[in-house]
Amino acid sequence: MSIAHAPAKVIITGEHFVVHGQPALAAAVNLYSTVSVEAGSPGIVEISSTELGVTARFQAGKEGSFIGDGHRMLEPLMLVIEKILDRAGGRGLGLRVRVESEIPVGVGLGSSASTAVSTATAVAGLLGLKLTRDQICELASVQERSIHKKPSGIDALVTTYGGVVLFKLGQPPFHLEPTDDVRIVIGNTGASRSTGDLVSRMGHRIQMGDMDLMRMSDAVGQITLKAFEAYMRRDFHQLGQLMDENHELLRQAGVSTSQLDNLVEAARDAGAFGAKLTGAGGGGCMIALCRPDEGGRVSKAIEAAGGRSYSVAVDRVGVRIG
Ligand code: PMV
């Protein structure tokens, strides 16, 4: 049996506009997906997801493509597995893939990318296929493109490498040295939504030449560059303020919700350096940055405002076997 784990991610600044070429700052956090893979009946790939409560069986068809029987939600993951079977020359093989995760689904924490990355790593491990991190990330992106239509690729990158990353499309990522001097508290509104739809809507408005949105895009790009510098200087007051500014711009762009705004406000009132929605918005999660000794207070405030809180640390490793 081969087992792999991959972390969740939070976007500290720059979501949405990262799809349109602006930089974004993100961190891997210590909530994990775990995928275990073992040999199964020849020519059949069975995938089961504990969290989604679904199982699907895929059978190698005459054309060489796999035909699904079961839940369509697992088809994008099968695309990743298919690519790896191809690389390993193992199409006739059978696999039993079990997906477990402590990352809430569809709320902006990159659960799909994390699952794709741990699946790619676990399947390659069972087949004895040596893949670099870049190759794992590329393979996982097949699923991301199928689910999210036009992803920036930041989720797959961060969950693969771990740590804190400055990301810009078309440029090599810059990996920052993480610190434990600051805490990230996540607040989940519990309202799930489709990243693909939110990203498409935003993309459509930018394509139509929405000047306000284009100005916001430039402003968020500047915020990310300042946030990067603040993180490098360990100036968390400044970083928190920049997160507040980023949230305000996302709110004006129409991707926040009153629930998210309430959790953000509660975290700030409880002493966080700053807070903002994270990921695509429209529901999902917010994050607050705070001193490690204030994490408990900020978590309680988020819970009192109706959110589910997770006090997390930066994951420094990314995907791992075992
Ligand atoms: O909501 P999530 O975790 O899927 O994050 C999406 C981040 C976006 O910037 C909105 C999209 C992207 O692909 O970068």
Boltz pocket constraint, residues with backbone or C-beta under 6 A from the ligand:
constraints:
  - pocket:
      binder: B
      contacts: [[A, 9], [A, 11], [A, 14], [A, 15], [A, 16], [A, 17], [A, 18], [A, 19], [A, 107], [A, 108], [A, 109], [A, 110], [A, 111], [A, 148], [A, 150], [A, 151], [A, 152], [A, 153], [A, 154], [A, 155], [A, 195], [A, 199], [A, 278], [A, 279], [A, 280], [A, 281]]
      max_distance: 6.0
